């Protein structure tokens, strides 16, 4: 009974393979072309030896070996999506053994309801006579690796009229990945990636794949339709013919003989050829694959596939040319950027995320005292003054790479000349042409603006002739001192003095000499005061001094010392030595008294000193606040 069952099974499979050949001869995939060879061989062999039941097991094994020689997944399903036969490639694709798949259903193998529904519907469509042919993006069951394949399913009927579904998965991953790499390279240089990718995809979708089988004497046993189109000969004209005899010259004949002998000894031939097509003389690239397998009699045969890669090679050549063109444009663009930043008078440079100079301008090279190109690739931190500055710069760069924006001002003293410098440092994050993060840095020398600003600030609060605080500056400081005296009930006194007969000096010697006298009075005044005292040029030849934490009697001592300092020593001027004296009014702040009231009382005391003969100091009367 078992023998009869096996014989019936073999007969059914043989009939199915024979009927499949008509369909697979038109399929443009490697698996389909191999199947033409396989099915033709199986049909011929089984029709010849069908009567010999003892050959059934050997024939079945031969069929299994033939489909195992197919590098892509191949399977046959019966009713209910039950697997009748699978090859090793399909078993490896599922991560299972062949014997663990045969006899099971799609549900048993997949388990995923969504996939089972899809695959089962495809089987139903195929049984109904609807051919299934589509490209899929999947992930390997075991490794999880991304894969691309063409799935083909079609119904055929055995000799008893029972329908089966023959399916094949053609792995096109390497070409898809090659296409992806080329497109990624070109995408960095130009914006036409999608159109090129679609073009390359169309090339892959139309590749013919000739397949043929030869015996140990290099005689053709099986030839598919694609090979017929390649050589322009029918199967009948090729079967039984020695392939070496068809070689166009001695060199090719010798190569065929040598390769066939090597394959029969167990070697696998996998090579790429570049030549002219025998018929059209057009340039042709193709990948040639040769391997061996056992026929039903245990004799080795040679299985050969020819994969035409001409369109991909031509496309690659075009892509390489486009890439070279874009690279040249990129170099010209970088050269233009370099010329632009060289125009910037202040240091300007670009660093990578590790702090290495990628591009610098002439100004930075002059500052570093190095050749511009010699700086490229060096770490910017190597040019910092000390470790602390290097750490600060590194931290700033990390923050900028993370998205922060840096604007800071540096106040430097050049070590060689002692020259004071102010620098505005700006750092921003950017991405280069390769989409890598970079740091763009600019140093703006703002020394003259800061010096001018400082000078303006000084002029706003300082008398330009004597360098003493002016009225505005005095009132700012006086408000602070008065507030403290009021809060802590501290003493506070004020001196108001002017130069006696100063108008005579201006009239007799001119205003420049008068300015010399005023400048010297200011110098002697500062020398006579404490650090916390606040002197001020009140106007003309009048001077005012605020004395914090000092009562009237102590202020009188200071006033007398100041009067003596001015009157005791002649002033050396461009007009010669001049005698100068001063009169002074002294006032101590009363409780709740305002600044203006205190100054008014001191001014009244000064007026009395003038009337009393000058060159004296008089204490103001203690009157109530105004």
C-alpha positions in Angstrom: 0.0 0.0 0.0 2.8 2.4 0.9 4.6 1.7 -2.4 1.4 2.3 -4.3 0.8 5.6 -2.5 4.3 6.8 -3.2 3.9 5.9 -6.9 0.7 7.8 -7.1 2.2 10.8 -5.3 5.2 10.8 -7.7 2.9 10.6 -10.7 0.9 13.5 -9.4 3.9 15.7 -8.8 5.4 14.8 -12.2 2.2 15.9 -13.9 2.1 19.1 -11.9 5.6 20.0 -12.8 4.9 19.3 -16.5 1.9 21.6 -16.5 3.8 24.3 -14.6 6.6 24.6 -17.2 4.4 26.5 -19.6 3.8 29.2 -17.0 7.2 29.4 -15.5 8.9 29.7 -18.9 7.5 33.3 -19.0 8.5 34.4 -15.4 11.4 36.9 -15.3 13.0 35.8 -12.1 15.9 33.5 -11.2 13.6 31.1 -9.3 11.2 30.9 -12.2 13.9 30.2 -14.8 15.4 27.5 -12.6 12.0 25.9 -12.2 11.6 25.7 -16.0 14.8 23.7 -16.1 13.7 21.6 -13.1 10.1 21.0 -14.3 11.3 20.1 -17.8 13.8 17.6 -16.4 11.4 16.1 -14.0 8.7 15.7 -16.7 11.0 14.1 -19.2 12.6 11.8 -16.6 9.3 10.7 -15.1 7.5 10.1 -18.4 10.4 7.9 -19.4 10.6 5.9 -16.2 7.0 6.1 -14.9 6.4 2.5 -15.3 9.3 1.6 -13.1 7.9 1.8 -9.6 11.3 1.2 -8.1 12.5 4.5 -9.6 9.8 6.5 -7.7 11.8 7.0 -4.6 14.9 8.0 -6.5 12.9 10.3 -8.8 11.4 12.0 -5.7 14.8 12.5 -4.2 16.1 13.9 -7.5 13.2 16.4 -7.6 14.0 17.4 -4.0 17.7 17.8 -4.9 16.9 19.9 -8.0 14.6 22.3 -6.1 17.2 22.4 -3.2 19.6 23.6 -5.9 17.3 26.6 -6.4 18.9 29.4 -4.3 15.5 31.0 -3.5 12.5 29.7 -1.6 10.2 27.3 -3.6 7.2 25.3 -2.4 4.0 23.4 -3.5 0.7 23.6 -1.7 -2.4 21.5 -1.9 -5.9 22.1 -0.8 -6.3 23.9 2.5 -3.0 25.6 2.0 -1.2 22.4 3.1 2.5 22.2 2.1 3.2 19.2 -0.2 6.9 20.0 -1.0 9.4 22.7 0.0 13.1 23.2 -0.7 15.9 24.0 1.7 15.9 27.7 0.9 12.3 28.0 2.0 12.9 26.0 5.1 15.9 28.2 6.0 13.7 31.2 5.3 11.2 30.0 7.9 13.9 28.9 10.3 12.6 25.3 10.3 13.5 21.9 8.8 12.0 20.6 5.6 10.3 17.7 7.3 8.8 20.1 9.9 7.0 22.0 7.2 5.7 19.3 4.7 2.2 18.2 5.6 1.5 21.4 7.7 -0.8 24.3 6.8 -0.1 27.9 6.4 -1.6 28.5 9.8 0.7 25.9 11.4 3.7 27.6 9.9 2.9 31.3 10.4 0.7 31.6 13.4 0.2 35.3 12.8 -3.5 35.8 12.0 -2.9 38.8 9.7 -0.2 37.0 7.7 -2.2 33.7 7.6 -5.2 35.6 6.3 -3.2 37.3 3.6 -1.3 34.1 2.5 -4.4 31.9 2.6 -6.3 34.5 0.4 -3.4 34.4 -2.0 -3.6 30.5 -2.1 -7.4 30.8 -2.7 -6.8 33.3 -5.5 -4.2 31.0 -7.1 -6.5 28.0 -6.8 -9.1 30.1 -8.5 -6.8 30.7 -11.4 -5.7 34.3 -10.4 -1.9 34.5 -10.7 -0.1 36.1 -7.7 3.0 38.1 -8.6 4.2 40.9 -6.3 7.3 42.4 -4.6 7.5 42.3 -0.8 9.6 43.9 1.9 9.9 41.5 4.8 12.1 40.6 7.8 13.8 37.3 8.2 12.0 35.0 10.7 15.2 34.1 12.5 17.6 37.0 12.2 15.2 39.8 11.8 17.2 41.2 8.9 15.4 43.3 6.3 14.8 41.4 3.0 13.2 42.1 -0.3 11.7 39.4 -2.5 9.3 38.8 -5.4 6.5 36.4 -4.5 5.0 34.3 -7.3 2.0 31.8 -7.0 0.1 30.0 -9.7 -2.3 27.1 -10.0 -1.5 24.0 -12.0 -3.3 20.7 -12.4 -1.8 17.2 -12.2 -2.7 14.5 -14.6 -5.8 13.6 -12.6 -7.0 17.2 -12.8 -6.2 18.0 -9.1 -5.1 21.6 -8.7 -2.0 22.6 -6.7 -0.4 26.0 -6.0 3.3 26.4 -6.9 5.0 29.3 -5.1 8.4 30.9 -5.3 10.2 33.7 -3.4 12.9 35.4 -5.4 15.4 37.2 -3.1 16.4 40.6 -4.6 17.9 42.0 -1.4 21.4 42.5 -2.6 20.2 44.6 -5.6 17.8 46.5 -3.4 20.5 47.3 -0.9 23.0 48.2 -3.7 20.3 50.5 -5.1 19.8 52.0 -1.6 23.5 52.6 -1.1 23.9 54.3 -4.5 20.9 56.5 -3.9 22.1 57.4 -0.4 25.5 58.5 -1.8 23.9 60.6 -4.6 21.3 62.1 -2.1 24.2 63.8 -0.3 25.1 65.7 -3.4 21.9 66.4 -5.3 18.2 66.3 -4.9 17.1 63.8 -7.6 17.3 60.6 -5.5 13.7 59.6 -5.8 13.6 59.7 -9.6 16.9 57.7 -9.9 15.6 55.2 -7.4 12.5 54.7 -9.4 14.6 54.3 -12.5 16.8 51.7 -10.9 13.8 49.9 -9.5 12.4 49.6 -13.1 15.7 48.1 -14.2 15.5 45.4 -11.5 11.9 44.6 -12.4 12.8 43.9 -16.1 15.9 41.8 -15.7 15.9 38.5 -17.7 17.6 35.4 -16.2 18.7 32.6 -18.6 19.1 29.2 -17.0 20.3 25.9 -18.4 21.5 22.4 -17.3 24.4 20.4 -18.9 25.6 16.9 -18.3 29.1 15.8 -17.5 30.0 16.0 -21.3 28.9 19.7 -21.4 25.8 18.7 -23.5 22.6 20.8 -22.9 19.9 18.8 -21.2 17.5 21.7 -20.2 17.3 25.2 -21.6 14.7 27.9 -20.6 13.0 30.5 -22.7 15.2 33.4 -21.5 18.2 31.4 -22.7 16.5 30.8 -26.0 16.0 34.6 -26.4 19.6 35.2 -25.3 21.0 32.9 -28.0 18.3 33.1 -30.6 17.9 29.3 -30.7 15.1 27.0 -29.7 15.3 24.2 -27.1 15.2 21.7 -29.9 18.3 23.2 -31.5 20.2 23.2 -28.2 19.3 20.0 -26.3 22.0 17.4 -26.7 24.5 19.9 -28.3 27.9 20.3 -26.7 28.2 23.8 -25.4 31.9 24.0 -26.1 31.1 23.5 -29.8 29.0 26.7 -29.8 31.8 28.8 -28.4 32.7 31.8 -30.7 36.4 31.2 -30.4 39.1 28.9 -28.9 39.6 31.1 -25.8 35.9 30.9 -24.8 35.8 27.2 -25.6 38.8 26.6 -23.3 37.2 28.6 -20.5 33.9 26.7 -20.7 35.8 23.3 -20.6 37.9 24.4 -17.7 35.0 25.8 -15.7 32.7 22.8 -16.3 35.5 20.4 -15.1 36.0 22.5 -12.0 32.2 22.6 -11.2 32.0 18.8 -11.6 34.8 18.5 -9.1 32.8 20.5 -6.5 33.8 24.1 -7.2 31.2 26.8 -7.4 31.7 29.4 -10.2 30.4 33.0 -9.4 31.8 35.7 -11.6 31.0 38.9 -13.5 31.6 39.2 -17.2 31.9 42.3 -19.3 31.7 41.7 -23.0 29.9 42.4 -26.3 26.6 40.6 -26.9 27.2 37.9 -29.5 24.2 38.9 -31.6 23.7 42.7 -31.1 27.4 43.5 -30.2 26.1 45.8 -27.5 28.1 46.2 -24.3 26.9 43.6 -21.7 27.5 43.0 -18.1 26.3 39.8 -16.5 26.9 37.6 -13.4 27.5 33.9 -14.2 26.8 31.3 -11.6 27.6 27.6 -12.0 27.1 24.7 -9.6 26.5 21.0 -9.7 23.8 18.6 -8.5 23.0 14.9 -8.8 20.6 13.6 -11.4 18.3 10.6 -10.7 21.1 8.2 -11.7 23.6 9.7 -9.3 25.5 11.5 -12.0 26.5 15.1 -11.6 25.0 17.7 -13.9 26.0 21.4 -14.2 23.3 24.1 -13.4 24.1 27.5 -14.8 22.4 30.9 -14.4 23.2 34.1 -16.3 22.0 37.3 -14.7 22.2 40.4 -16.9 23.4 43.4 -14.8 24.0 45.7 -17.8 21.3 48.2 -16.8 22.6 48.4 -13.2 26.2 48.8 -14.3 25.2 51.6 -16.8 23.1 53.2 -14.1 26.0 52.9 -11.6 28.3 54.6 -14.2 25.8 57.4 -14.6 25.5 57.7 -10.8 29.2 57.8 -10.4 29.5 60.5 -13.1 26.7 62.5 -11.3 28.5 62.0 -8.0 31.7 63.3 -9.4 29.9 66.3 -10.8 28.2 67.0 -7.5 31.6 66.5 -5.7 33.2 69.1 -8.0 30.3 71.5 -7.3 30.7 70.9 -3.6 34.4 71.7 -3.8 33.7 74.9 -5.6 31.1 75.8 -3.0 33.5 75.2 -0.2 36.1 77.3 -2.0 33.6 80.1 -2.3 32.7 79.9 1.4 36.4 80.1 2.2 36.8 83.2 0.1 33.7 84.7 1.8 35.0 84.1 5.4 38.4 85.4 4.4 36.8 88.8 3.7 35.7 88.9 7.4 38.3 91.0 9.2 37.8 89.4 12.6 38.6 85.7 13.4 36.0 83.3 12.0 36.1 79.5 12.0 34.2 76.3 12.0 34.8 73.3 14.3 33.5 69.8 14.5 31.8 68.4 17.5 35.2 67.3 18.9 36.6 70.9 18.6 38.8 70.3 15.5 39.2 73.1 13.0 37.3 72.4 9.8 37.6 75.8 8.2 39.3 79.0 9.3 39.7 82.5 7.8 42.8 84.5 7.3 42.2 86.7 10.4 42.4 83.6 12.7 45.5 82.4 11.0 47.1 85.7 11.5 46.1 85.7 15.2 47.4 82.1 15.7 50.5 83.0 13.6 50.1 79.8 11.6 49.4 78.9 8.1 45.7 78.6 7.4 45.8 75.1 6.1 48.1 73.9 8.9 45.3 74.8 11.4 42.8 72.4 9.8 42.3 69.3 11.9 44.0 70.7 15.0 42.1 71.0 18.3 41.0 74.5 19.2 41.6 73.8 22.8 45.3 73.5 22.2 45.4 77.2 21.7 43.8 78.1 25.1 45.9 79.9 27.7 45.3 77.4 30.5 43.4 74.3 31.5 40.5 76.2 33.0 40.0 78.1 29.7 40.2 74.9 27.8 37.5 73.2 30.0 35.2 76.3 29.7 35.6 76.2 25.9 34.9 72.5 25.8 31.8 72.9 28.0 30.5 75.7 25.8 31.0 73.7 22.7 29.0 70.8 24.1 26.2 73.1 25.0 26.2 74.6 21.5 26.1 71.2 19.9 23.1 70.4 22.1 21.3 73.5 20.7 22.4 76.4 23.0 23.5 79.8 21.6 26.6 81.4 23.1 27.2 85.2 23.2 29.9 86.3 25.6 32.4 89.1 26.0 36.0 88.6 26.9 38.3 91.3 28.6 41.9 90.3 27.8 45.3 91.7 28.3 47.8 90.7 25.7 50.8 89.0 27.4 53.4 90.5 25.1 52.4 94.1 24.9 50.1 94.5 27.9 47.5 95.9 25.5 43.9 95.8 26.7 41.5 94.0 24.4 37.7 93.4 24.5 36.3 90.5 22.4 32.8 89.5 21.6 32.6 85.7 21.1 29.6 84.2 19.2 29.0 80.4 18.9 26.2 78.8 17.0 25.3 75.2 16.0 25.0 74.4 12.3 25.0 71.3 10.1 27.6 70.8 7.3 27.0 69.3 3.8 27.0 65.8 5.3 24.4 66.8 7.9 26.9 66.5 10.7 26.7 69.0 13.6 29.4 71.7 13.5 30.2 74.8 15.6 30.4 78.2 13.9 32.5 80.7 15.9 33.2 84.4 15.3 35.4 86.7 17.4 34.5 90.4 17.0 37.1 92.9 18.3 35.0 95.5 20.2 38.0 97.1 22.0 37.5 100.6 20.5 33.8 100.5 21.2 34.3 99.4 24.8 37.1 102.0 25.3 34.9 104.7 23.8 32.0 103.5 25.9 34.1 103.6 29.1 35.3 107.1 28.1 31.8 108.3 27.6 30.8 106.8 31.0 33.7 108.5 32.6 32.9 111.8 30.9 29.3 111.5 32.1 30.3 111.2 35.7 33.7 113.0 35.8 34.8 116.5 35.3 37.0 116.4 32.1 39.5 119.0 33.4 40.1 117.9 37.0 39.0 114.3 36.7 37.0 114.8 39.9 33.4 113.6 40.0 31.0 116.1 38.4 27.7 117.3 39.9 25.7 114.3 38.5 28.1 111.8 39.9 28.3 113.6 43.2 24.5 113.5 43.7 24.4 109.8 42.9 27.0 109.1 45.6 25.5 111.6 48.0 22.1 109.9 47.9 23.7 106.7 48.9 25.8 108.3 51.7 22.8 110.3 53.0 20.6 107.2 53.0 23.1 105.3 55.1 23.6 108.2 57.5 19.9 108.5 58.0 19.4 104.7 58.5 22.3 104.3 61.0 22.2 107.8 62.5 25.8 108.5 61.4 27.5 111.9 61.2 28.0 113.5 57.8 29.8 116.8 57.0 30.3 118.8 53.9 33.0 121.3 52.7 32.3 123.9 50.0 35.4 125.9 49.0 36.5 128.1 46.1 39.7 129.8 45.0 40.3 133.4 46.1 40.5 136.0 43.3 40.6 133.2 40.7 39.3 135.7 38.1 42.5 137.6 38.3 44.5 134.5 37.3 42.4 134.0 34.2 42.5 137.7 33.3 46.2 138.1 33.8 47.5 134.8 32.6 44.7 133.4 30.4 42.3 130.5 30.9 44.9 127.7 30.1 46.9 128.8 33.1 43.7 128.9 35.1 43.0 125.3 34.0 46.5 124.3 35.3 45.7 125.8 38.7 42.3 124.0 38.9 43.9 120.7 38.0 46.6 121.1 40.7 43.9 122.1 43.2 42.1 118.9 42.4 45.3 116.8 42.8 46.0 118.4 46.2 42.4 118.0 47.3 42.5 114.2 46.6 45.8 113.9 48.4 44.3 115.5 51.5 41.2 113.2 51.7 40.4 109.7 52.8 39.4 107.0 50.3 35.7 107.2 51.4 35.5 111.0 51.1 33.7 112.2 48.0 35.3 115.3 46.3 33.5 117.1 43.4 34.1 120.1 41.1 31.0 122.0 41.8 31.5 124.5 39.1 34.1 127.1 37.9 36.6 127.5 40.8 34.2 126.0 43.4 34.9 122.5 44.9 32.7 120.4 47.2 33.8 117.6 49.5 31.4 115.2 51.3 32.8 113.6 54.4 31.0 110.5 55.6 30.9 109.6 59.3 32.6 112.9 60.3 31.3 115.6 62.7 31.8 119.3 62.2 34.9 119.6 64.4 36.6 116.8 62.5 35.5 118.3 59.2 37.0 121.6 60.3 40.4 119.9 60.7 40.2 118.5 57.2 39.2 121.9 55.8 42.1 123.6 57.5 44.5 120.9 56.2 43.1 121.4 52.7 43.4 125.2 53.0 47.0 125.0 54.2 47.9 122.5 51.4 46.7 124.9 48.8 48.0 128.1 50.3 51.4 127.0 51.7 53.0 126.0 48.4 53.1 128.1 45.2 51.5 126.6 42.1 54.0 125.8 39.3 52.3 126.8 36.0 53.4 127.7 32.4 53.2 131.4 33.5 55.5 130.7 36.4 54.8 130.2 40.1 51.5 131.5 41.4 50.2 132.0 45.0 46.8 130.5 45.4 44.5 130.5 48.5 41.0 129.3 49.2 38.0 130.0 51.4 35.8 127.3 52.8 32.4 126.8 54.3 31.8 123.8 56.7 28.4 122.3 57.5 27.4 119.1 59.4 24.1 117.4 58.5 21.3 117.9 60.9 18.7 115.2 61.5 16.3 114.8 58.5 18.2 117.5 56.6 18.3 117.2 52.8 21.4 117.4 50.5 20.4 120.7 49.1 19.8 122.2 52.5 23.3 121.0 53.7 24.9 122.5 50.6 23.0 125.8 51.1 24.3 126.1 54.7 27.8 125.4 53.6 27.5 128.0 50.8 26.3 130.6 53.3 29.4 129.8 55.5 31.6 130.2 52.4 30.0 133.6 51.7 30.9 134.7 55.3 34.4 133.4 54.8 34.8 135.6 51.7 33.5 138.6 53.5 35.8 137.9 56.5 38.9 138.4 54.3 39.3 135.1 52.5 41.8 132.2 53.0 39.8 131.0 56.1 37.3 128.3 56.9 34.0 129.1 58.7 31.5 126.6 60.2 28.0 127.0 59.1 25.2 127.9 61.6 23.1 125.0 62.9 19.7 125.8 61.4 16.7 123.5 61.0 16.1 121.4 57.9 14.7 123.0 54.8 
